Amino acid sequence: MRTIHITALGCALFWAGTAQAQQATDGAPDGDIIVTGEKSNRTVQETTTSVAVTTPARIEQENILTIQDIYNRTANVSETYGSAGFTIRGINNMGVGGGGNADTATVYVDRAPIPREALFGGPTDLWDVAQVEILRGPQSTIQGLNALAGAVVLTTRDASTTDYSADGRVLWSEYDDRTLSAAVGGPLVRDQLGFRLSAERRADRGLIRNITRGGYDDALRSLNLRGKLKWTPIALPGLEVRASYNRVRRDGGYLYEYARIDRPDYFHDRVSTGDAPSRGKIDSDIALLDVGYTIAPRLRLSSVTSFNKTHSHAQIDTDGTAADLQVVDNTNDFRTWTQELRLNYDGERLSGVLGGWAYRRGGGLIAANRLNITTPTGTIAALLQGGGFPAAAARQIATLYTNALPVIPIAYAADSPQQVRTAALFGDGRYRVTDRLSLIGGFRYDHEENRYTAETVARFTGTLPNPATFGATGTPLFQAITAVNRGVLGLVSSASSARASNARSFDAFLPKAGVNVDWTRDLSTAVTVQRAYRSGGSSQNPARALLVAYDPEYSWNYEGSLRSRWLGGRLTLNANVFYIDWRDQQTNALFGLNEYDYNTVNAAKSHLYGFEVEAQGRISRAVDAYASVGHVVTKFDGFTLPSGSTSVIDLAGSQFPYAARWTLAGGVNARVGPIVGNINASYRGPVFSDVGVTQTQTRLPGRTLVNARLGWERDGVTLFAFARNLLDEDYSQYRYASTGRAILGEPQTFGAGVEFHL
């Protein structure tokens, strides 16, 4: 089966060469796609940043439904734990060492940043989307906050002031997944005021049958509503005003869902046994106001204001059994406001952008969890030995106690509000020295103030061992068990804290420089270097109820790019090669009381290098193909923990989690009369789901996914059938072997639909 998978993918690579952008965006010069993520509206061929662009044509051709589908079909990009996150060039969007509060990559929807707590079900489905850009490599100069690894920029379809249109789609799959989508738009006042309304309703039965509670853990109900206005008043030539509002209501499975793997045919017959609900609810509201004014033919002033309110409630039975043991119940509420002012200039020799940016985010986590902490035998033995017991006796008593109380049950409640305020000045431009040689330069001065607050209450909810069962009242053994009981209660009590707060501020200067050479009209190369940044902050040590400060981390990115066209423009071949040096990385360190005695420290340094090669080509009028290859090598070079740390896992020498060394993807589109078809495949090499020298125990094998779509198209209406994971590849996103559970990939799925565009 593996040979068949690789052969299918190899055919796509052979047909296309090796690839970048897929289809052309309407209105782009010479059929090129316009990249908006760098805020200068350059074509893909003019953009030195490694950028993968997915257009509406490809979304339709491949039946791409979610942003996660794009992650899995893009070079050097990958999902992590189900829909919980993603990596760019091997860097997890939440960091690679497990520590820190800031992100390393951000998803933007119509220029509004989406909190990572909402990414597993926020407004990232792809109905009525105009373009998705994945910018690989640091975007700190342009995007600023949370962009050390890159950025994902999703742009929805604009309102029109000239033409009416209506679009719709009905999807059905064999697992009772139903999706209804619709959109309509056009001029309210021709050539001046236009609107667009879109809606999508999804109802999915789910795949993971809960044999304890009944029903399906991953059943989903969602509603996505969006309204947009565009105003171009004739009385004020050069003025464009866009306003939009996006509302998402999602009630479905947790951000990742476990299924039992200790049963036959678990991939196709998925069950769970948790006694508590496993659910994830998201309410997301995004409002945006984008005002642009053309001051002169080459000079444009823009203002973009966004407001995002997100509420998420995530609950999961962490022990995964029918017993009522552990539950994680987290509620996140965030409000994010951004304001950007931007001046764009596009002259014959000088072009670029100069701007100012402000960001404010408030909200936080409210946790109401029930946890079981493994009783610390070593800590108890040390306590007894310090009280006068011989070492051997202390170990024996500690073992007896642990047998009587193997875990310490705790009800843990936390209120952790946070505030982040950032202001920045930025610039990015090019100066054409000669017809062939251009200088690239940019900068960002970023000032951040953040405040993290925590208040926790921990309460013992079990039954302590009775000292009388160990020895008669008053005996040394009775007194020892009594003392250990007090120690256990003290350990639980130490996790409670009154409200405490830490305020931090940081300043960062992030330069960028490079050189671009246009060797011919169809061939150019560039070399750039830039600094990237992830802010510091404060983290709470759950066991000690302390707020502990940590510092920022920085990286230097060295990158070369190639942009080329061949065969009279029928083949586009683009490539980027990179090396990143990363210092002062934020990781978690343990300090000995128990598994919850940890906090973030700056302990690691690492490097990574690799390349992306992407191409698209037209074989004939009826057939086109595209493909991509990504390669990245990641390594922690050093790991120096602070004094007092008891961590036994050394990150030095290990790879980043979910950093696949090889990612490949390709596809072919064909049309014969009214018949249209697509077949595409993607390969992700083996990954580790954890870090440290023991990470080989968490290795996940590589996997190849093949998808297909076949349709009949006439007069704007398409009837089609599709297959996802056509070759029925069994694969996991994470395996929790000690509990017999795993996060499983999507099974072979067949479906059908009808779509119209009028």
Secondary structure as UniProt FT lines:
FT   HELIX           2..16
FT   TURN            26..27
FT   HELIX           29..31
FT   STRAND          34..35
FT   TURN            37..38
FT   STRAND          42..43
FT   HELIX           44..46
FT   STRAND          50..54
FT   HELIX           56..61
FT   TURN            62..63
FT   HELIX           67..71
FT   TURN            72..73
FT   TURN            75..76
FT   STRAND          77..79
FT   TURN            82..83
FT   STRAND          86..88
FT   TURN            89..90
FT   STRAND          91..92
FT   TURN            93..94
FT   STRAND          97..98
FT   STRAND          105..109
FT   TURN            110..111
FT   STRAND          112..114
FT   HELIX           116..118
FT   TURN            119..121
FT   TURN            127..128
FT   STRAND          129..136
FT   TURN            140..143
FT   TURN            145..146
FT   STRAND          150..156
FT   STRAND          165..173
FT   TURN            174..176
FT   STRAND          177..189
FT   TURN            190..192
FT   STRAND          193..204
FT   STRAND          209..210
FT   TURN            211..213
FT   TURN            217..218
FT   STRAND          220..231
FT   TURN            234..235
FT   TURN            237..238
FT   STRAND          239..252
FT   STRAND          259..260
FT   TURN            264..268
FT   STRAND          271..272
FT   STRAND          279..296
FT   TURN            297..298
FT   STRAND          299..316
FT   STRAND          327..346
FT   STRAND          350..374
FT   HELIX           377..386
FT   TURN            387..388
FT   HELIX           391..404
FT   STRAND          407..432
FT   STRAND          437..460
FT   HELIX           467..469
FT   TURN            473..474
FT   HELIX           476..493
FT   TURN            494..495
FT   STRAND          497..520
FT   TURN            521..522
FT   STRAND          523..534
FT   STRAND          537..541
FT   TURN            542..545
FT   STRAND          546..550
FT   STRAND          553..566
FT   HELIX           567..569
FT   STRAND          571..590
FT   TURN            595..596
FT   STRAND          598..618
FT   STRAND          623..639
FT   TURN            643..644
FT   TURN            652..653
FT   TURN            657..658
FT   STRAND          662..672
FT   TURN            673..674
FT   STRAND          675..684
FT   STRAND          687..688
FT   TURN            693..694
FT   HELIX           695..698
FT   STRAND          699..700
FT   STRAND          703..714
FT   TURN            715..716
FT   STRAND          717..724
FT   TURN            726..727
FT   STRAND          732..736
FT   HELIX           737..739
FT   STRAND          741..744
FT   STRAND          749..757
//
